[in-house]
């Protein structure tokens, strides 16, 4: 029977899919390279052709998820017809509907377990580093438009906001119930207003919820 030769990128994506699935079901520490190759049905030599180690494929899984997120986030940030405050409102509105999980291709929900703390921390850090420059552009736009009256450095403000937002609302860390999560989502709008020097009520998440309903 002739050997089936797949496009290298197709095979690489298969390995990434398998690793992501197994990290979610068995945990990072509980997953071995042998598990990944068995899931795909290839040899360990094939694995090492694409990745040097389990750590390297974990980084690639995270990078792929973050790039998917950026692809969904960028159209909002780059929309020339939206003011800066509307862009942030739209991003927050997406997050309230599970945008944060969806944009990562489900990776957040798959690694929300204590045994995946290593991957979880890497993912959060990568999100901040990758998303902050885009968010900073929105902040600079707002300063130019006059809706953000702040002397804070846009890049630092973006990093601070994203770090706080990701960490505080992290279900794996805090196990907030629905009422506790709602209170924090509501409070975040006020914090954003204060940091960016926006008009009071500009990021009132209750109004966003009312519009959605």
C-alpha positions in Angstrom: 0.0 0.0 0.0 1.6 3.3 -1.0 2.5 5.7 1.8 0.3 8.8 2.0 2.4 12.0 1.9 0.6 15.0 3.2 1.4 18.7 2.7 3.8 19.7 5.5 1.6 22.5 6.7 -1.4 20.1 6.9 0.6 17.6 8.9 1.9 20.4 11.2 -1.7 21.5 11.9 -2.7 17.9 12.7 0.0 17.7 15.3 -1.0 21.1 16.8 -4.7 20.0 16.9 -3.7 16.7 18.6 -1.5 18.5 21.1 -4.2 21.1 21.9 -6.8 18.3 22.4 -4.5 16.2 24.7 -3.3 19.2 26.8 -7.0 19.9 27.4 -8.0 16.3 28.3 -4.8 14.9 29.9 -3.1 18.1 31.0 0.2 19.4 29.8 2.3 17.4 32.3 0.3 14.3 31.6 0.8 14.5 27.8 3.8 12.9 26.2 5.1 13.2 22.7 4.2 9.6 22.2 0.6 10.5 23.0 0.6 13.2 20.4 2.0 11.0 17.6 -0.4 8.2 18.5 -3.3 10.6 18.2 -2.2 11.6 14.7 -1.0 8.2 13.6 2.6 9.2 12.7 6.1 8.3 14.0 8.0 10.2 16.6 10.5 11.0 13.9 7.7 12.9 12.1 7.0 14.9 15.2 10.6 15.9 15.7 10.8 17.0 12.0 8.3 19.7 12.9 9.0 20.4 16.6 12.1 20.0 18.8 10.2 19.2 22.0 6.8 19.2 23.8 7.6 22.7 25.0 8.1 23.9 21.5 4.7 22.5 20.3 3.0 24.0 23.3 4.4 27.4 22.3 3.2 26.8 18.8 -0.3 25.9 20.0 -0.4 29.1 22.0 0.9 31.2 19.1 -1.7 29.8 16.8 -4.5 30.6 19.2 -3.3 34.1 19.8 -3.0 34.7 16.0 -6.6 33.5 15.6 -7.6 36.0 18.3 -5.8 38.8 16.5 -7.5 38.0 13.3 -10.9 38.5 14.9 -9.8 41.5 17.0 -8.0 43.4 14.2 -11.1 44.3 12.0 -12.6 46.1 15.0 -9.3 48.0 15.7 -8.8 48.8 12.1 -12.3 50.0 11.3 -11.9 53.5 10.0 -15.6 54.2 10.5 -15.5 53.7 14.3 -14.3 56.2 16.9 -11.9 54.9 19.5 -14.5 54.7 22.3 -16.8 52.8 20.1 -14.1 50.3 19.2 -13.4 49.6 22.9 -17.2 49.3 23.6 -17.4 46.8 20.7 -14.5 44.8 22.0 -16.0 44.7 25.5 -19.4 43.7 24.1 -17.8 40.8 22.2 -16.0 39.7 25.4 -19.4 39.6 27.3 -20.6 37.1 24.7 -17.7 34.8 25.1 -15.5 36.5 22.5 -12.4 35.9 24.7 -12.9 32.1 24.5 -14.1 32.0 20.9 -11.3 34.1 19.5 -8.7 31.6 20.9 -10.3 28.7 19.1 -11.5 27.3 22.5 -8.0 27.1 23.9 -8.9 29.1 27.0 -11.7 26.7 28.0 -9.4 23.7 27.3 -6.6 24.8 29.6 -8.7 26.1 32.5 -7.4 23.4 34.8 -4.8 23.5 37.5 -2.7 20.9 35.7 -2.3 23.4 32.9 -1.1 26.4 34.9 2.1 26.5 32.9 0.2 26.8 29.6 -2.4 29.1 31.1 0.2 31.6 32.3 2.1 31.5 28.9 -1.2 32.1 27.0 -2.2 35.1 29.2 1.3 36.7 28.8 1.3 36.1 25.0 -2.2 37.7 24.8 -1.0 40.8 26.5 2.2 41.1 24.4 0.4 40.6 21.1 -2.8 42.5 21.7 -1.3 45.5 23.6 0.2 47.2 20.5 -3.2 47.0 18.7 -5.0 48.3 21.8 -2.4 51.1 22.1 -3.3 52.3 18.6 -6.9 52.6 19.7 -5.9 54.6 22.7 -3.8 56.9 20.6 -6.7 57.4 18.2 -8.9 58.3 21.2 -6.4 60.9 22.4 -6.3 62.5 19.0 -10.1 62.5 18.8 -10.3 64.0 22.3 -12.5 61.2 23.8 -9.5 60.1 25.9 -8.0 62.9 27.9 -5.0 61.2 29.5 -1.3 61.8 29.5 -0.6 58.2 30.1 1.7 56.4 27.6 -0.6 54.5 25.3 1.5 51.4 25.1 1.8 51.1 28.9 -1.8 51.9 29.5 -2.8 49.1 27.0 -0.5 46.6 28.7 -1.9 47.5 32.2 -5.6 47.4 31.0 -5.1 44.0 29.2 -3.2 42.5 32.1 -5.8 43.5 34.7 -8.7 42.6 32.5 -7.3 39.1 31.6 -6.2 38.3 35.1 -9.1 39.6 37.1 -11.8 37.9 35.0 -9.9 34.6 34.8 -12.3 31.9 35.8 -9.6 29.4 36.4 -7.9 31.6 39.0 -10.8 33.0 40.9 -13.9 30.8 40.3 -16.2 33.8 40.4 -19.9 33.0 40.5 -22.3 34.8 38.1 -23.1 37.6 40.5 -19.4 38.2 41.4 -18.4 38.1 37.7 -21.1 40.6 36.8 -19.9 43.0 39.5 -16.4 42.9 38.2 -17.5 43.3 34.6 -19.4 46.4 35.6 -16.5 47.8 37.6 -14.1 47.4 34.7 -15.9 50.0 32.6 -15.3 52.6 35.3 -11.6 51.7 35.6 -11.1 52.0 31.9 -12.8 55.4 32.0 -10.5 56.6 34.8 -7.3 55.3 33.2 -8.1 56.7 29.7 -9.7 60.0 30.9 -13.0 59.2 29.2 -16.4 60.7 30.0 -18.1 59.1 33.1 -20.4 56.4 31.8 -18.7 56.1 28.5 -17.9 52.4 29.2 -21.0 51.6 31.3 -21.3 47.9 30.7 -24.9 47.9 32.0 -25.9 49.9 29.0 -24.1 47.5 26.7 -26.1 44.6 28.3 -29.3 46.5 28.0 -28.7 47.2 24.3 -27.9 43.5 23.7 -31.2 42.5 25.4 
